[in-house]
Amino acid sequence: MAGNEIIIVDTTLRDGEQTAGVVFANKEKVRIAKLLDEIGVHQIEAGVPVMGGDEKEAVRDICRAGFKASIMGWNRPVTKDIEASLDCGVDAVAISISTSDIHIKHKLGTSREQVVEQMVKAVEFAKKEGLQVSVNAEDASRSDMKFLTEFARAARDAGADRLRYCDTVGIMDPFTVYDRIRQIIDAVNIDIEMHTHNDFGMATANALAGIKAGAKYVGVTVIGLGERAGNAALEEVVMALKHLHKIDLKFKTGMFLELAEYVSTASGRELPAWKAIVGSNMFAHESGIHADGVQKHPMTYEAFHPEEVGLQRQIVIGKHSGTAALKAKFAEFGRFLTDLQARELLSKVRSTTVSLKRPLFDKELVYIYEDLFGKRD
Ligand code: MN
């Protein structure tokens, strides 16, 4: 994979908010944009200005906040959309139109020729206004490759800065993505932006496959928020680039948990314990072998350090715990168990967790200890 040229385009505020049932208050939008900017996101897709009202107001507020990140507005290939974006003061626009026959026929009721013509006109207008332009090929993954290539070439010739390859319904797999992106780059000299959805659980993998094939831009959302099953997650893409592909974007990853929790609260979408990168279980160990391993050397059962994303390691005392974890836990309380005490405690701990069907709180562990060995003086 190519060095540090990867540009992260976060669309939590546009695609993320398009999640059925999600709406952010304007204050929340500005706050999210601020966190994204602080973390190091290069470009923020802030919303759809032509909607007017609060939506337009929020994009304007974000543009005025003086962030380092580039601010992008989302548009149909229509002059009044782009004028609304310009009103807000954005420096970049996404200009979106469908390229698949199923969308062209059933949604737009138009022709491939019309699609190219509208896109070209809109791009030329936006470029004349000095905007950076990402041409979005909506439903690119179900588009005829020959037509998509022609579309990309027309976009480039009209002055577009890049082509957003949208896997709108999330039906790609990493191998196909790799081949298709290579094909477009080989045929047309234009930068590619990945925009992948998670309908089959492959959004992040597909985004990475696109980067491996030469895409320089990658669209993401915080915790993978987005239409239906969501988008590729910001924290997953950044951490996978860093640890699996050795591309360190120098983001402030230690803020990932804070950002994830904020977006989770603002969107009313619970952050699952098993969420990759920022879930509360990422560094929680219960089973005896694992807990013993991480106590001897964290890298035995962890892919990276919890502090890197703002989390902490947690040894959970439950049914699968062993004596090593119990000893370590009680050492935290200043009580040093003998082997015999640890074994006695363990059997009581196991029966208690089974009857309660959950791990134990620290207080409960102390009560069990006191029941067995009496209060400490
Ligand atoms: Mn999308």
Residues whose N, C-alpha, C, O or C-beta is under 5 A from the ligand:
A	BS01	MN	D15
